[in-house]
Amino acid sequence: MKSPLLHKLGLLPRQVPRAKRRLAAKPGAYARTPPVFVNSFPKSGTHLLLQILEALPNTTHYGSFIATTPTLSFRERSLRSHRRLVERIAPGELIPGHLYYRPEHHALLASKRCVHYFIYRDPRDVVVSEAFYLTYMNRWHRLHRYFKSLPSDRERITFSILGSSYRKVPYDYPDIAERFRWYRGWLEQPDVCSLTFEELAPERRRATTHRLIRFYLDRVGSSEACNGLVDRALAAVDSSASKTFRKGTVGGWVDEFTPEHREQMRRVAGRMLVELGYESSLEW
């Protein structure tokens, strides 16, 4: 993965038309062609959802990303910083992010008339994906050297489950359940279209994509038929285009978890798995 600095430099040419579109926006532009915010719990299929939503009419992805805790600092942004980022969003912009739920964040996105999607995933698959990603793929992340320093993938998965209670780090990195709680409030917002990564499995993808596109069309008051947009969205899916993609499987945690991982997960996130519908009890 290229350095964040080189990545940002590569995006600069795309920021020019973004700025022009924002500055040229007339009254009502954000209502007619609202931005689309593609929010996610990290390692839950951000890129896959973004590829699908790029089929939405009159939308453009300029390469920007809004994260509450950016990779380079891994420190929570201030509300003022969030406000600056949201104010720069252009009409019709498709913008991904990892944005914690805060009422203030919700209000900022609403002020730009954003059509908001939020995707999450079985936390057991998240911890496996995160452990491998932060060890082997993203060497620029603040936690990379801490994951890399551990002697085995087994311990790295434990670190992803238990967070700083297992391996002390000078950053806010609690257990997986607490990290999900930072985002969970989005699930309770009626103006946010929530979905799971599992709903985008190949056998369910068409029906889910239809729901996603219908949500957008209803928000903009369009009577346009979904089918053509669904076909276009599904044709655009290409996992090889993602620099953060590893396997993207559903239930892959089963092959990676040891009995100790299962017990750790039940202890810190067992009730959350039941509440989210991934298990019916603590016995799994």
Residue frames relative to the residue before (quaternion, step in Angstrom):
aa qw qx qy qz dx dy dz
M 1.0000 0.0000 0.0000 0.0000 0.00 0.00 0.00
K 0.4419 -0.7052 0.4870 0.2650 3.58 -0.79 1.00
S 0.6299 -0.5497 0.3840 0.3920 3.56 -1.20 0.51
P 0.6088 -0.5652 0.4049 0.3821 3.61 -1.14 0.59
L 0.6170 0.5512 -0.3543 0.4359 3.59 1.06 -0.68
L 0.6762 0.4748 -0.2905 0.4827 3.59 0.88 -0.93
H 0.6159 0.5462 -0.3401 0.4546 3.56 1.07 -0.78
K 0.6838 0.4824 -0.2908 0.4638 3.58 0.88 -0.94
L 0.6261 0.5302 -0.3408 0.4590 3.58 1.02 -0.75
G 0.6530 0.5235 -0.3089 0.4517 3.56 1.05 -0.78
L 0.6714 0.5041 -0.2888 0.4600 3.56 1.19 -0.52
L 0.4664 0.7243 -0.4300 0.2701 3.59 1.19 -0.41
P 0.6605 0.5029 -0.3478 0.4357 3.67 0.82 -0.77
R 0.6587 0.5085 -0.3126 0.4580 3.60 1.12 -0.58
Q 0.6025 0.5750 -0.3588 0.4214 3.57 1.22 -0.37
V 0.5619 0.6121 -0.3901 0.3967 3.59 1.18 -0.45
P 0.7086 0.4100 -0.2915 0.4947 3.65 0.74 -0.88
R 0.5716 0.5759 -0.3799 0.4441 3.57 1.16 -0.52
A 0.6817 0.4794 -0.2857 0.4731 3.58 0.86 -0.97
K 0.6370 0.5282 -0.3285 0.4554 3.58 0.99 -0.81
R 0.6586 0.5072 -0.3146 0.4584 3.56 0.93 -0.86
R 0.6630 0.4997 -0.3103 0.4631 3.57 0.98 -0.81
L 0.7073 0.4750 -0.2723 0.4471 3.58 0.84 -0.98
A 0.6954 0.4644 -0.2746 0.4747 3.58 1.13 -0.60
A 0.4435 0.7270 -0.4392 0.2861 3.58 1.29 -0.16
K 0.2748 -0.7542 0.5796 0.1405 3.54 -0.91 0.98
P 0.6835 -0.4569 0.3420 0.4550 3.60 -1.21 0.28
G 0.7845 0.2954 -0.2378 0.4907 3.55 -0.90 0.95
A 0.4547 0.7083 -0.4525 0.2944 3.61 1.22 -0.17
Y 0.6827 0.4913 -0.2979 0.4515 3.58 0.96 -0.84
A 0.6307 0.5063 -0.3386 0.4809 3.59 1.18 -0.43
R 0.6912 0.4796 -0.2822 0.4611 3.59 0.99 -0.84
T 0.7897 0.0709 -0.0160 0.6092 3.57 0.97 -0.88
P 0.0885 -0.8503 0.5169 0.0447 3.59 0.40 1.20
P 0.5339 -0.5797 0.4926 0.3693 3.56 -1.20 0.46
V 0.2685 -0.7354 0.5981 0.1713 3.55 -1.24 0.45
F 0.1448 -0.8032 0.5750 0.0578 3.57 -0.56 1.16
V 0.1721 -0.7953 0.5800 0.0387 3.56 -0.63 1.25
N 0.0169 -0.8418 0.5364 -0.0573 3.54 0.15 1.34
S 0.0302 0.8186 -0.5724 0.0358 3.57 -1.07 0.65
F 0.4527 -0.5675 0.5994 0.3373 3.46 -1.39 0.35
P 0.5493 -0.6613 0.3757 0.3460 3.65 -0.66 1.01
K 0.8269 0.1571 -0.1999 0.5015 3.53 -1.12 0.95
S 0.5311 0.6336 -0.4003 0.3952 3.57 1.06 0.78
G 0.7102 -0.4707 0.2753 0.4453 3.61 1.14 0.36
T 0.1537 0.8273 -0.5247 0.1288 3.57 1.10 0.66
H 0.7162 0.4683 -0.2718 0.4404 3.56 0.73 -1.07
L 0.6229 0.5387 -0.3414 0.4530 3.59 1.01 -0.77
L 0.6761 0.4762 -0.2987 0.4763 3.59 0.87 -0.91
L 0.6274 0.5371 -0.3370 0.4520 3.58 1.00 -0.77
Q 0.6397 0.5248 -0.3302 0.4541 3.60 0.91 -0.86
I 0.6599 0.5095 -0.3074 0.4587 3.58 0.93 -0.87
L 0.7292 0.4492 -0.2509 0.4512 3.58 0.84 -0.96
E 0.5097 0.6302 -0.4306 0.3970 3.59 1.21 -0.15
A 0.5791 0.5791 -0.3726 0.4364 3.59 1.26 -0.19
L 0.4935 0.6660 -0.4392 0.3466 3.60 1.19 -0.25
P 0.5176 -0.6663 0.4331 0.3172 3.61 -0.93 0.81
N 0.8590 0.1702 -0.1339 0.4640 3.54 -1.22 0.70
T 0.5717 0.5672 -0.4035 0.4344 3.59 1.11 0.60
T 0.0702 -0.7872 0.6125 0.0174 3.55 -1.19 0.67
H 0.2537 -0.7384 0.6041 0.1595 3.55 -1.02 0.86
Y 0.1863 -0.8179 0.5400 0.0683 3.58 -0.57 1.19
G 0.6311 -0.5745 0.3224 0.4096 3.58 1.26 0.12
S 0.5105 0.6465 -0.4312 0.3680 3.60 1.22 -0.03
F 0.1036 -0.7739 0.6243 0.0251 3.55 -1.26 0.54
I 0.1561 -0.7836 0.5951 0.0860 3.59 -0.93 0.87
A 0.0422 0.7955 -0.6002 0.0714 3.57 -0.59 1.18
T 0.4662 -0.6661 0.5003 0.2978 3.55 -0.94 0.83
T 0.7678 0.1368 -0.1002 0.6179 3.60 1.08 -0.69
P 0.2482 -0.8078 0.5156 0.1416 3.63 -0.06 1.24
T 0.6682 -0.5372 0.3549 0.3728 3.55 -1.21 0.66
L 0.7214 0.4868 -0.2777 0.4067 3.59 0.73 -1.03
S 0.7704 0.3319 -0.1907 0.5098 3.60 0.92 -0.83
F 0.0954 -0.8122 0.5510 0.1665 3.57 1.04 -0.89
R 0.5037 0.5719 -0.4571 0.4586 3.53 1.01 0.98
E 0.5309 -0.6524 0.4303 0.3277 3.58 -0.99 0.78
R 0.4392 -0.6889 0.5152 0.2588 3.55 -0.91 0.97
S 0.5068 -0.6195 0.5069 0.3199 3.54 -1.23 0.50
L 0.6405 -0.4988 0.4064 0.4192 3.56 -1.27 0.28
R 0.6153 0.5531 -0.3432 0.4446 3.57 1.04 -0.74
S 0.6549 0.5030 -0.3054 0.4742 3.57 0.98 -0.85
H 0.6299 0.5210 -0.3287 0.4729 3.59 0.98 -0.81
R 0.6440 0.5361 -0.3250 0.4385 3.57 0.93 -0.89
R 0.6453 0.5180 -0.3243 0.4585 3.59 0.94 -0.84
L 0.6690 0.5071 -0.3066 0.4488 3.58 0.92 -0.88
V 0.6766 0.4856 -0.2935 0.4693 3.57 0.94 -0.88
E 0.6306 0.5494 -0.3407 0.4294 3.58 0.99 -0.74
R 0.6662 0.5115 -0.2968 0.4544 3.60 1.14 -0.54
I 0.4851 0.6698 -0.4435 0.3455 3.61 1.22 -0.20
A 0.3199 -0.7622 0.5387 0.1626 3.56 -0.90 0.96
P 0.6082 -0.5078 0.4315 0.4314 3.61 -1.19 0.33
G 0.8313 0.2092 -0.1584 0.4900 3.56 -0.98 0.83
E 0.4712 0.6817 -0.4508 0.3318 3.58 1.21 0.13
L 0.2558 -0.7234 0.6244 0.1463 3.52 -1.09 0.85
I 0.0674 0.8425 -0.5229 0.1109 3.56 -0.34 1.22
P 0.2499 -0.7814 0.5543 0.1403 3.61 -0.63 1.09
G 0.0929 0.8138 -0.5717 0.0485 3.55 -1.23 0.29
H 0.2813 -0.6694 0.6447 0.2391 3.48 -1.46 0.07
L 0.1053 0.8321 -0.5273 0.1355 3.56 0.18 1.30
Y 0.4110 -0.7033 0.5265 0.2434 3.58 -0.71 1.11
Y 0.4696 -0.6341 0.5146 0.3356 3.53 -1.19 0.46
R 0.1665 0.6975 -0.6854 0.1259 3.49 -1.00 1.04
P 0.5667 -0.5847 0.4356 0.3835 3.63 -0.97 0.65
E 0.6408 0.5309 -0.3267 0.4481 3.58 1.05 -0.75
H 0.6348 0.5126 -0.3296 0.4750 3.60 1.02 -0.74
H 0.6233 0.5421 -0.3256 0.4600 3.54 1.02 -0.84
A 0.6748 0.4975 -0.2917 0.4604 3.56 0.91 -0.92
L 0.6219 0.5442 -0.3435 0.4462 3.61 1.01 -0.75
L 0.6813 0.4732 -0.2912 0.4766 3.59 0.88 -0.92
A 0.6341 0.5290 -0.3296 0.4576 3.57 1.02 -0.76
S 0.6251 0.5543 -0.3452 0.4276 3.59 1.06 -0.70
K 0.7053 0.4030 -0.2487 0.5276 3.58 1.23 -0.45
R 0.4555 -0.7169 0.4164 0.3244 3.58 1.33 0.20
C 0.2212 0.8211 -0.5022 0.1570 3.59 1.17 0.58
V 0.3008 -0.6607 0.6528 0.2164 3.52 -1.19 0.71
H 0.1421 -0.8573 0.4948 -0.0079 3.52 -0.36 1.32
Y 0.0730 -0.7617 0.6436 0.0138 3.53 -0.95 1.05
F 0.0587 -0.7865 0.6138 0.0342 3.57 -1.12 0.69
I 0.0857 -0.8049 0.5870 0.0103 3.57 -0.72 1.11
Y 0.0007 -0.7752 0.6316 -0.0125 3.54 -1.11 0.80
R 0.2854 -0.7724 0.5607 0.0870 3.56 -1.29 0.28
D 0.6653 -0.4446 0.3927 0.4534 3.56 -1.25 0.32
P 0.4413 -0.7294 0.4498 0.2663 3.64 -0.54 1.11
R 0.5912 0.5655 -0.3783 0.4331 3.61 1.13 -0.45
D 0.6534 0.4684 -0.3096 0.5079 3.57 1.07 -0.68
V 0.5982 0.5740 -0.3580 0.4295 3.57 1.10 -0.68
V 0.6989 0.4786 -0.3048 0.4354 3.61 0.77 -0.97
V 0.6236 0.5170 -0.3457 0.4736 3.60 1.07 -0.65
S 0.6689 0.5008 -0.2976 0.4617 3.57 0.86 -0.98
E 0.6731 0.5045 -0.2989 0.4506 3.57 0.91 -0.91
A 0.6390 0.5370 -0.3331 0.4385 3.59 0.94 -0.85
F 0.6977 0.4495 -0.2741 0.4859 3.60 0.91 -0.87
Y 0.6438 0.5403 -0.3198 0.4374 3.57 0.99 -0.84
L 0.7386 0.4178 -0.2392 0.4719 3.58 0.81 -0.98
T 0.6426 0.4982 -0.3306 0.4792 3.59 1.22 -0.27
Y 0.8496 0.2423 -0.0622 0.4643 3.54 0.70 -1.11
M 0.7681 0.4092 -0.1987 0.4506 3.61 1.10 -0.51
N 0.8039 0.2242 -0.1139 0.5390 3.60 0.86 -0.86
R 0.0873 -0.8384 0.5375 0.0236 3.58 0.10 1.26
W 0.6106 0.5582 -0.3486 0.4404 3.59 1.29 -0.11
H 0.5284 0.6321 -0.4165 0.3844 3.58 1.23 -0.24
R 0.5901 -0.6142 0.4027 0.3352 3.58 -1.06 0.79
L 0.7064 0.4520 -0.2690 0.4737 3.59 1.11 -0.60
H 0.4095 0.7473 -0.4612 0.2473 3.60 1.24 -0.20
R 0.7201 0.4602 -0.2866 0.4330 3.60 0.68 -0.99
Y 0.6242 0.5302 -0.3478 0.4564 3.59 1.16 -0.52
F 0.6461 0.4818 -0.3164 0.5003 3.58 1.02 -0.74
K 0.6652 0.5274 -0.3026 0.4333 3.56 0.92 -0.94
S 0.6612 0.5412 -0.3075 0.4188 3.57 1.05 -0.73
L 0.5756 0.5852 -0.3873 0.4197 3.59 1.18 -0.36
P 0.5297 -0.7126 0.3748 0.2668 3.60 -0.93 0.86
S 0.8151 0.1328 -0.0644 0.5602 3.62 1.17 -0.28
D 0.6004 -0.5486 0.4351 0.3864 3.55 -1.28 0.38
R 0.5654 0.5898 -0.3870 0.4274 3.57 1.12 -0.57
E 0.7019 0.4448 -0.2747 0.4837 3.59 0.88 -0.90
R 0.6081 0.5506 -0.3594 0.4447 3.59 1.09 -0.59
I 0.6367 0.5005 -0.3289 0.4857 3.59 1.02 -0.72
T 0.6164 0.5332 -0.3376 0.4710 3.59 1.04 -0.75
F 0.6382 0.5238 -0.3160 0.4674 3.58 0.97 -0.86
S 0.6670 0.4941 -0.3053 0.4666 3.59 0.95 -0.83
I 0.6484 0.5045 -0.3176 0.4735 3.59 1.09 -0.64
L 0.8092 0.3314 -0.1329 0.4666 3.56 0.69 -1.15
G 0.3284 -0.7750 0.4877 0.2317 3.59 1.19 -0.37
S 0.8452 -0.2286 0.1472 0.4602 3.54 -1.17 -0.64
S 0.5294 0.5914 -0.4378 0.4223 3.60 1.19 -0.03
Y 0.6821 0.4429 -0.2754 0.5126 3.58 1.27 -0.34
R 0.7899 0.0450 0.0178 0.6113 3.57 0.94 -0.92
K 0.3562 -0.7677 0.4929 0.2017 3.57 -0.39 1.23
V 0.0462 0.7753 -0.6270 0.0606 3.55 -0.91 0.99
P 0.4892 -0.6853 0.4537 0.2918 3.62 -1.08 0.62
Y 0.6039 0.5180 -0.3581 0.4887 3.57 1.11 0.73
D 0.5539 -0.5960 0.4596 0.3559 3.55 -1.25 0.37
Y 0.2490 0.7623 -0.5448 0.2451 3.58 -0.07 1.32
P 0.0056 0.8285 -0.5586 0.0404 3.59 0.34 1.25
D 0.7361 -0.3942 0.2830 0.4719 3.59 -1.24 -0.17
I 0.7193 -0.4880 0.2924 0.3988 3.56 -1.29 0.44
A 0.6357 0.5308 -0.3487 0.4388 3.62 0.99 -0.70
E 0.6654 0.4872 -0.3051 0.4763 3.57 0.95 -0.85
R 0.6354 0.5241 -0.3413 0.4528 3.60 0.98 -0.72
F 0.6544 0.4916 -0.3230 0.4752 3.59 1.03 -0.69
R 0.5979 0.5790 -0.3674 0.4150 3.61 1.05 -0.67
W 0.5693 0.5939 -0.3864 0.4170 3.60 1.12 -0.50
Y 0.7469 0.3775 -0.1905 0.5131 3.59 1.17 -0.61
R 0.5268 0.7211 -0.3853 0.2324 3.55 1.11 -0.68
G 0.5771 0.6187 -0.3779 0.3759 3.60 1.05 -0.61
W 0.5644 0.6001 -0.3959 0.4056 3.61 1.14 -0.49
L 0.6136 0.5747 -0.3546 0.4092 3.60 1.09 -0.63
E 0.6966 0.4779 -0.2600 0.4678 3.57 1.19 -0.47
Q 0.5885 0.5916 -0.3648 0.4129 3.60 1.26 -0.01
P 0.4007 -0.7572 0.4608 0.2320 3.62 -0.54 1.10
D 0.6898 0.4646 -0.2933 0.4716 3.58 1.17 -0.41
V 0.6099 0.5021 -0.3587 0.4973 3.59 1.28 0.30
C 0.2953 -0.7391 0.5802 0.1729 3.57 -0.90 0.95
S 0.0895 -0.8182 0.5677 0.0135 3.58 -0.30 1.26
L 0.0528 0.7768 -0.6259 0.0453 3.53 -1.14 0.68
T 0.3968 -0.6917 0.5441 0.2608 3.53 -1.30 0.29
F 0.6224 -0.5221 0.4322 0.3915 3.53 -1.27 0.44
E 0.6282 0.5654 -0.3303 0.4202 3.57 1.04 -0.81
E 0.6191 0.5475 -0.3404 0.4485 3.59 1.14 -0.56
L 0.6794 0.4544 -0.2899 0.4978 3.58 1.26 -0.25
A 0.3152 0.7182 -0.5381 0.3088 3.58 1.21 0.44
P 0.6795 -0.5413 0.2903 0.4013 3.63 -0.98 0.75
E 0.7052 0.4774 -0.2815 0.4422 3.60 0.88 -0.88
R 0.7395 0.3680 -0.2173 0.5201 3.62 1.20 -0.33
R 0.4650 0.7516 -0.4025 0.2387 3.55 1.27 -0.33
R 0.6547 0.5222 -0.3377 0.4297 3.60 0.88 -0.82
A 0.6786 0.4840 -0.3015 0.4629 3.59 0.82 -0.94
T 0.6600 0.5016 -0.3092 0.4661 3.58 0.97 -0.82
T 0.6444 0.5205 -0.3200 0.4599 3.58 0.95 -0.86
H 0.6084 0.5426 -0.3453 0.4650 3.58 1.03 -0.74
R 0.6595 0.5047 -0.3056 0.4658 3.60 0.95 -0.88
L 0.6565 0.5233 -0.3132 0.4440 3.58 0.94 -0.88
I 0.6969 0.4639 -0.2756 0.4723 3.56 0.87 -0.93
R 0.6226 0.5328 -0.3418 0.4602 3.57 1.03 -0.72
F 0.6017 0.5590 -0.3531 0.4481 3.59 1.05 -0.72
Y 0.6695 0.4898 -0.2974 0.4727 3.58 0.91 -0.89
L 0.6834 0.4948 -0.3028 0.4432 3.59 0.79 -0.99
D 0.6406 0.5123 -0.3264 0.4697 3.58 1.03 -0.72
R 0.6516 0.5249 -0.3198 0.4446 3.58 1.01 -0.78
V 0.7412 0.3751 -0.2304 0.5068 3.61 1.02 -0.70
G 0.4959 -0.6918 0.4101 0.3276 3.59 1.29 0.11
S 0.4275 0.7066 -0.4598 0.3265 3.57 1.11 0.65
S 0.2952 -0.7477 0.5697 0.1713 3.55 -1.09 0.76
E 0.3231 0.7743 -0.4885 0.2398 3.57 1.29 0.21
A 0.4980 -0.6543 0.4824 0.3019 3.57 -1.01 0.81
C 0.4861 -0.7040 0.4508 0.2547 3.57 -1.06 0.81
N 0.5938 0.6638 -0.3762 0.2555 3.56 0.91 -0.93
G 0.6701 0.4992 -0.3122 0.4520 3.58 0.88 -0.87
L 0.6575 0.4977 -0.3036 0.4773 3.57 1.02 -0.81
V 0.6175 0.5369 -0.3429 0.4613 3.58 1.05 -0.71
D 0.6488 0.5106 -0.3168 0.4669 3.59 0.91 -0.89
R 0.6563 0.5120 -0.3034 0.4638 3.56 0.96 -0.88
A 0.6574 0.5156 -0.3090 0.4544 3.58 0.95 -0.87
L 0.6920 0.4836 -0.2891 0.4513 3.59 0.83 -0.94
A 0.6372 0.5347 -0.3240 0.4507 3.57 1.08 -0.70
A 0.6765 0.5195 -0.2894 0.4344 3.59 1.15 -0.59
V 0.5216 0.6605 -0.4195 0.3402 3.60 1.19 -0.31
D 0.1491 0.7690 -0.6001 0.1619 3.54 -0.75 1.13
S 0.2680 -0.8061 0.5059 0.1497 3.59 -0.12 1.27
S 0.6031 0.5834 -0.3689 0.3998 3.61 1.09 -0.56
A 0.6102 0.5689 -0.3507 0.4254 3.59 1.23 -0.34
S 0.6249 0.5461 -0.3393 0.4430 3.59 1.25 -0.24
K 0.3590 -0.7414 0.5306 0.1998 3.56 -0.88 0.97
T 0.7006 0.4438 -0.2686 0.4899 3.60 1.24 -0.21
F 0.5019 0.6763 -0.4139 0.3456 3.59 1.28 -0.04
R 0.1273 -0.7797 0.6072 0.0851 3.59 -0.98 0.84
K 0.8069 -0.0901 0.0870 0.5773 3.59 0.47 -1.21
G 0.1754 -0.8303 0.5102 0.1398 3.56 0.96 -0.85
T 0.4086 0.7244 -0.4674 0.2997 3.57 1.14 0.55
V 0.4075 -0.6615 0.5702 0.2668 3.53 -1.33 0.40
G 0.8383 0.1666 -0.1345 0.5014 3.58 -0.79 1.01
G 0.3480 0.7669 -0.4808 0.2442 3.58 1.20 0.32
W 0.5038 0.6672 -0.4142 0.3598 3.58 1.23 -0.39
V 0.5632 0.6243 -0.3851 0.3806 3.60 1.10 -0.65
D 0.7073 0.4571 -0.2583 0.4732 3.58 1.02 -0.79
E 0.7222 0.4466 -0.2392 0.4710 3.60 1.19 -0.41
F 0.6387 0.5586 -0.3319 0.4122 3.60 1.08 -0.65
T 0.2798 -0.6949 0.6365 0.1838 3.52 -1.16 0.76
P 0.6735 -0.4482 0.3531 0.4700 3.63 -1.18 0.08
E 0.6243 0.5398 -0.3403 0.4506 3.60 1.08 -0.69
H 0.6299 0.5234 -0.3348 0.4659 3.59 1.02 -0.75
R 0.6299 0.5344 -0.3341 0.4539 3.57 0.96 -0.84
E 0.6793 0.4850 -0.2950 0.4650 3.57 0.88 -0.91
Q 0.6301 0.5276 -0.3303 0.4642 3.59 0.97 -0.81
M 0.6794 0.4962 -0.2865 0.4584 3.56 0.91 -0.96
R 0.6373 0.5147 -0.3331 0.4669 3.58 0.97 -0.81
R 0.6651 0.5301 -0.3044 0.4288 3.56 0.97 -0.87
V 0.7956 0.3226 -0.1798 0.4801 3.62 0.76 -0.94
A 0.8312 0.1854 -0.0554 0.5212 3.60 1.07 -0.65
G 0.3178 0.7866 -0.4878 0.2059 3.59 1.22 0.25
R 0.6890 0.4709 -0.2856 0.4711 3.58 0.83 -0.93
M 0.6223 0.5415 -0.3420 0.4501 3.56 1.04 -0.71
L 0.6274 0.5343 -0.3374 0.4550 3.61 1.01 -0.77
V 0.6492 0.4966 -0.3102 0.4854 3.57 1.06 -0.75
E 0.6711 0.5122 -0.2967 0.4464 3.58 0.88 -0.94
L 0.7021 0.4474 -0.2613 0.4885 3.57 1.07 -0.71
G 0.5380 -0.6673 0.3749 0.3531 3.58 1.29 -0.08
Y 0.4819 0.6749 -0.4428 0.3409 3.59 1.20 0.24
E 0.7678 0.1053 -0.0839 0.6264 3.58 1.28 -0.37
S 0.4159 -0.7084 0.5112 0.2528 3.55 -1.19 0.49
S 0.7793 0.0705 -0.0485 0.6208 3.58 1.31 -0.25
L 0.6312 -0.5284 0.4009 0.4021 3.54 -1.32 -0.07
E 0.6024 0.5470 -0.3547 0.4606 3.60 1.28 -0.07
W 0.3353 0.7164 -0.5542 0.2594 3.56 -0.26 1.25
